[in-house]
């Protein structure tokens, strides 16, 4: 097992590198995307000094020679899209240290607004539309004037905008964040994606089932009712 981290000048470049790596068939066990806001939050929370840029965290599995080759090829792909400071290691202790930054993402978000809770959005789109969806969502966040880090399990087109809700401004936060979430869900569905990549439907997304599945939803209900 080996792991790597690489920073990009632009969010577009980071996502395009992921798309290209999948098209090239580079085998990777994990591909995680953290945007510049998330990386800044992690640095502040954990006392790290990563570049405050959109960053990919990667993991490779296989033989010693295989993971080395995979990492080297991925470094070349990332370089084509503005990736820099590609850091790779097969040392277990170093891998754990590298991934600790990714695992601190949720805690570092909360630290941006102490006392807040996180409304974690959860869409998934075809890889070919991933850059469009993430960039449009980031623009919505910037237009709303709020801080909302983005984290993505981008190897399968799944990502989360982590919207912060504070008790002192709960009503306004829910209004603004709810609108961003609505736009994100409808955008993902329009791109032949889904309103949830991994968190499930729940009460909050039931209303999007008709839009996502069309008449198929009534067919599925009929089967359930029959059973």
C-alpha positions as CSV (number, residue, x, y, z in Angstrom):
1,X,0.0,0.0,0.0
2,X,1.2,3.5,-0.8
3,X,-0.3,6.9,-0.5
4,X,0.2,10.3,-2.1
5,X,-0.9,13.9,-1.8
6,X,-0.8,16.5,-4.6
7,X,-1.9,20.1,-4.7
8,X,-3.4,22.0,-7.7
9,X,-3.6,25.6,-8.7
10,X,-7.3,25.2,-9.6
11,X,-10.2,23.1,-8.6
12,X,-10.8,22.4,-12.2
13,X,-7.3,21.0,-12.6
14,X,-7.7,18.6,-9.7
15,X,-11.0,17.2,-11.0
16,X,-9.7,16.9,-14.5
17,X,-6.7,15.0,-13.2
18,X,-9.1,12.5,-11.6
19,X,-11.1,12.1,-14.8
20,X,-8.0,11.6,-16.8
21,X,-6.6,9.0,-14.4
22,X,-9.8,7.0,-14.6
23,X,-9.8,7.2,-18.4
24,X,-6.1,6.0,-18.4
25,X,-7.1,3.1,-16.2
26,X,-4.7,3.9,-13.4
27,X,-5.7,1.5,-10.5
28,X,-6.3,3.5,-7.3
29,X,-7.9,2.3,-4.0
30,X,-8.9,5.8,-2.9
31,X,-9.2,9.2,-4.5
32,X,-10.2,12.0,-2.2
33,X,-10.6,15.7,-3.2
34,X,-10.4,18.5,-0.6
35,X,-10.9,22.1,-1.9
36,X,-8.8,25.1,-0.9
37,X,-11.2,26.1,1.9
38,X,-11.1,22.6,3.4
39,X,-7.3,22.5,3.2
40,X,-7.0,25.9,5.0
41,X,-9.4,24.6,7.7
42,X,-7.3,21.4,8.2
43,X,-4.1,23.4,8.5
44,X,-5.6,25.6,11.2
45,X,-7.2,22.7,13.0
46,X,-4.3,20.3,13.0
47,X,-1.4,22.6,12.8
48,X,-0.3,21.4,9.4
49,X,1.3,23.4,6.5
50,X,-0.2,21.9,3.4
51,X,-0.6,24.4,0.5
52,X,-4.0,26.1,0.7
53,X,-5.0,24.7,-2.6
54,X,-7.4,22.1,-4.0
55,X,-5.7,18.8,-3.1
56,X,-6.0,15.1,-4.0
57,X,-5.3,12.4,-1.4
58,X,-4.5,9.1,-3.2
59,X,-4.0,5.5,-2.2
60,X,-2.5,2.7,-4.3
61,X,-2.6,-1.1,-3.6
62,X,-0.5,-3.9,-5.2
63,X,3.0,-5.2,-5.5
64,X,6.0,-2.9,-4.6
65,X,6.8,-2.4,-8.2
66,X,3.1,-1.9,-9.1
67,X,2.3,0.8,-6.6
68,X,5.5,2.6,-7.5
69,X,4.5,2.6,-11.2
70,X,1.0,3.7,-10.4
71,X,2.2,6.6,-8.3
72,X,4.7,7.7,-10.9
73,X,2.1,7.6,-13.7
74,X,-0.4,9.5,-11.5
75,X,2.3,12.2,-10.8
76,X,2.7,12.6,-14.6
77,X,-1.1,13.0,-15.1
78,X,-1.4,15.5,-12.2
79,X,1.5,17.5,-13.6
80,X,-0.4,17.9,-16.9
81,X,-3.3,19.6,-15.0
82,X,-1.3,21.9,-12.8
83,X,-0.6,19.5,-10.0
84,X,2.5,20.2,-7.9
85,X,4.3,19.1,-4.7
86,X,3.4,15.5,-5.4
87,X,4.4,13.6,-2.3
88,X,4.4,9.8,-2.3
89,X,5.2,7.2,0.4
90,X,4.9,3.5,1.0
91,X,6.0,3.9,4.7
92,X,3.1,2.9,7.0
93,X,3.7,5.6,9.5
94,X,4.0,8.3,6.9
95,X,0.8,7.0,5.2
96,X,-1.1,7.3,8.5
97,X,0.2,10.8,9.0
98,X,-0.8,11.8,5.5
99,X,-4.3,10.4,5.8
100,X,-4.8,11.8,9.3
101,X,-5.3,15.2,7.5
102,X,-8.2,13.8,5.5
103,X,-9.8,12.2,8.5
104,X,-9.7,15.6,10.3
105,X,-11.9,17.2,7.7
106,X,-15.2,17.1,9.6
107,X,-13.7,18.3,12.8
108,X,-11.9,21.1,11.1
109,X,-15.1,22.3,9.4
110,X,-16.8,22.6,12.8
111,X,-13.8,24.5,14.1
112,X,-14.5,27.2,11.4
113,X,-17.6,28.2,13.3
114,X,-17.4,26.8,16.9
115,X,-20.7,25.5,18.1
116,X,-22.1,24.8,14.6
117,X,-23.4,21.6,13.1
118,X,-22.8,20.4,9.6
119,X,-25.4,19.9,6.9
120,X,-23.5,17.5,4.7
121,X,-24.8,17.5,1.1
122,X,-24.3,14.2,-0.8
123,X,-24.7,14.1,-4.5
124,X,-23.1,11.8,-7.1
125,X,-22.7,12.5,-10.8
126,X,-21.1,10.8,-13.8
127,X,-17.4,11.4,-13.8
128,X,-17.6,13.3,-17.0
129,X,-19.8,15.9,-15.3
130,X,-18.0,16.1,-12.0
131,X,-16.0,19.2,-12.7
132,X,-19.1,21.1,-13.9
133,X,-21.1,20.1,-10.8
134,X,-18.4,20.9,-8.3
135,X,-17.5,24.3,-9.8
136,X,-21.1,25.4,-10.1
137,X,-21.7,24.4,-6.5
138,X,-18.6,26.3,-5.3
139,X,-19.9,29.4,-7.2
140,X,-23.2,29.1,-5.4
141,X,-21.4,29.0,-2.1
142,X,-19.3,32.1,-3.0
143,X,-22.4,33.9,-4.2
144,X,-24.1,33.2,-0.9
145,X,-21.2,34.7,1.0
146,X,-20.8,31.7,3.3
147,X,-17.9,29.3,4.2
148,X,-18.6,25.7,3.1
149,X,-15.6,23.4,2.5
150,X,-16.0,20.7,-0.3
151,X,-14.8,17.1,0.1
152,X,-15.2,14.5,-2.5
153,X,-14.8,10.7,-2.9
154,X,-14.3,11.7,-6.5
155,X,-13.2,8.4,-7.8
156,X,-16.9,7.5,-8.2
157,X,-18.3,11.1,-8.7
158,X,-19.5,11.6,-5.2
159,X,-18.8,14.8,-3.2
160,X,-20.0,16.8,-0.2
161,X,-20.4,20.5,0.4
162,X,-20.2,20.9,4.1
163,X,-22.7,23.6,5.0
164,X,-22.4,25.1,8.5
165,X,-25.4,25.8,10.7
166,X,-24.9,27.8,13.9
167,X,-27.6,27.9,16.7
168,X,-27.4,31.7,16.9
169,X,-28.3,32.1,13.2
170,X,-30.0,28.8,12.6
171,X,-33.1,30.1,10.7
172,X,-31.1,32.2,8.3
173,X,-28.4,29.5,7.9
174,X,-31.0,26.9,7.1
175,X,-32.6,29.1,4.5
176,X,-29.3,29.9,2.7
177,X,-27.9,26.4,3.0
178,X,-31.2,24.8,2.1
179,X,-31.3,26.7,-1.1
180,X,-27.7,25.7,-2.0
181,X,-28.6,22.1,-1.3
182,X,-31.7,22.3,-3.4
183,X,-29.8,23.8,-6.3
184,X,-27.1,21.1,-5.9
185,X,-29.5,18.2,-5.9
186,X,-31.4,19.5,-8.9
187,X,-28.2,20.1,-10.8
188,X,-26.9,16.6,-10.1
189,X,-30.2,15.0,-11.2
190,X,-30.1,17.1,-14.4
191,X,-26.6,15.7,-15.1
192,X,-27.9,12.1,-14.9
193,X,-26.7,11.8,-11.3
194,X,-28.4,11.1,-8.0
195,X,-29.5,13.2,-5.0
196,X,-27.5,10.9,-2.7
197,X,-24.2,9.1,-3.3
198,X,-23.9,7.3,0.1
199,X,-26.0,8.9,2.8
200,X,-29.4,7.7,1.7
201,X,-32.7,9.3,1.0
202,X,-34.2,10.0,4.5
203,X,-37.0,12.5,5.0
204,X,-35.1,15.3,3.4
205,X,-34.8,13.9,-0.1
206,X,-38.0,12.0,-0.5
207,X,-39.4,14.9,-2.5
208,X,-36.7,14.5,-5.2
209,X,-37.6,10.8,-5.9
210,X,-40.1,11.6,-8.7
211,X,-37.6,14.0,-10.4
212,X,-34.8,11.5,-10.2
213,X,-36.7,8.3,-11.1
214,X,-39.7,9.5,-13.1
215,X,-42.5,6.9,-13.5
216,X,-40.2,4.2,-12.3
217,X,-40.8,5.3,-8.7
218,X,-44.5,4.2,-8.9
219,X,-43.5,0.8,-10.3
220,X,-41.1,0.3,-7.4
221,X,-43.8,1.3,-4.9
222,X,-46.2,-1.1,-6.5
223,X,-43.7,-3.9,-6.0
224,X,-43.2,-3.0,-2.4
225,X,-46.9,-2.8,-1.7
226,X,-47.5,-6.1,-3.4
227,X,-44.8,-7.7,-1.1
